[in-house]
Amino acid sequence: MEKLMQREAYLKQVQGQKEIVMHYIKDHKIVFSEIAESVTEDTRRVFLQWIAQANMNSQKKGRTEYGQEYQLFREKGTCILKCEDGDLTMPSYILEFK
């Protein structure tokens, strides 16, 4: 019974994180320089995981844990991603979803 409750809590947390991340997708893209609000630590971790996954691929492509394919593009300059635990200065990336 306890394992079932833990599993349900985990699945609810994963679904909640998915909804938060999907909130940032506008017109099939996440443009990091356009995110004005502060993101959570977990959301930042997901974004950086996606960027790292695409950077390891020669075609700059990846797939989210939710099954969406994306491609990473880099614009000139840097941007600041505001996070709950501090600001992250990073290259101006765009994730474009198919």
C-alpha positions in Angstrom: 0.0 0.0 0.0 2.8 2.4 0.9 4.6 1.7 -2.4 1.4 2.4 -4.3 1.1 5.8 -2.5 4.7 6.6 -3.2 4.2 5.7 -6.9 1.2 7.9 -7.1 3.0 10.8 -5.5 5.9 10.4 -7.9 3.6 10.3 -11.0 1.8 13.4 -9.8 5.1 15.2 -9.3 6.2 14.2 -12.8 2.9 15.3 -14.3 3.2 18.6 -12.5 6.7 19.2 -13.8 5.6 18.4 -17.3 2.9 21.0 -17.1 5.3 23.6 -15.8 7.8 22.9 -18.6 5.2 22.8 -21.3 4.0 26.3 -20.1 7.3 27.7 -21.6 6.7 26.3 -25.1 5.3 29.1 -27.3 4.8 28.5 -31.1 6.6 25.2 -30.7 9.7 26.9 -29.3 11.4 27.7 -26.0 13.3 31.0 -26.5 15.4 31.3 -23.3 16.1 35.0 -23.8 12.3 35.7 -23.7 11.6 33.9 -20.4 11.0 36.8 -18.1 9.6 35.0 -15.0 11.7 33.1 -12.5 11.9 29.3 -13.1 12.1 26.6 -10.5 15.3 24.7 -9.8 13.7 21.5 -11.3 12.6 23.3 -14.4 16.1 24.8 -14.9 17.5 21.3 -14.5 15.2 19.9 -17.2 16.1 22.8 -19.6 19.8 22.2 -19.1 19.4 18.5 -19.5 17.7 19.0 -22.9 20.4 21.5 -24.0 23.2 19.1 -23.0 21.5 16.2 -24.7 21.2 18.2 -28.0 24.8 19.5 -27.7 26.1 15.9 -27.5 24.4 15.1 -30.8 26.1 16.3 -34.1 22.7 17.3 -35.5 21.8 19.3 -32.3 18.7 17.2 -31.9 17.1 15.5 -28.9 14.0 14.0 -27.5 12.4 14.9 -24.2 11.4 12.4 -21.6 7.8 13.2 -22.8 8.6 11.9 -26.3 8.8 15.3 -28.1 11.6 15.8 -30.6 13.4 19.1 -30.7 16.4 20.8 -32.3 18.7 23.3 -30.5 19.7 26.6 -32.1 22.1 29.1 -30.8 21.7 32.9 -31.3 24.5 35.4 -30.9 25.2 36.6 -27.4 24.0 35.5 -24.0 20.9 35.7 -21.9 20.1 35.5 -18.2 17.7 32.9 -17.1 16.1 34.0 -13.8 15.9 31.0 -11.4 14.5 30.8 -7.9 18.0 30.0 -6.6 19.9 32.6 -8.6 20.4 34.0 -12.1 22.0 31.8 -14.8 24.0 33.5 -17.5 23.9 31.2 -20.6 24.2 31.4 -24.4 21.0 32.5 -26.1 19.6 29.1 -27.1 16.3 28.2 -28.7 14.7 24.8 -28.5 12.4 24.2 -31.5 9.9 21.3 -31.1 8.6 19.3 -34.0 
